[in-house]
């Protein structure tokens, strides 16, 4: 269905709910830049042969794994924050008990200060902002996600910013979508969700009965049925 105009469909949208990480805010690029700073700050080159790219790969693997456990409520937020660094430095043979906590503080204080957005994000938001009420629904920590929006300069585009921390539920749970609709004074029938994650955004939108657009910048294979799919944000000019 990609490419069909949503304007021709029976639903008339008033509200657009955007995901933040990997959809508007270039998480991968910003995270890498932060890990680069961390690698320098902790002088990791004096402790390992691995360069920053390899270090980042190891960190990413642990980060994904523990985010998964966090999503399934098997570990809490405080554990997630340090254990991803603890396992990373253990894997490269560094034994230091305080570093995982210091690294976590360093990372979480620097990451939200990065401002790289996906291509055309600002222009597309500017266009949509004139036609719709825009909001954010994001799985993440409230303070961190708000700072990302402020620093990257896109906060003024959004009326409501719903984080999983504030809603008490993570995407794809339909309660976070209900919470977001209620906060925004929006309805299921006049709202649409845009996000990069099948598991969180698309299945979440489907659970909540919401229309949705799957943002798939790397054109990854995907067997899950989606309503609309885009590779670039500027495709939204035609859809909305
Ligand atoms: Mg995302």
Boltz pocket constraint, residues with backbone or C-beta under 6 A from the ligand:
constraints:
  - pocket:
      binder: B
      contacts: [[A, 19], [A, 20], [A, 21], [A, 22], [A, 23], [A, 195], [A, 196], [A, 197]]
      max_distance: 6.0
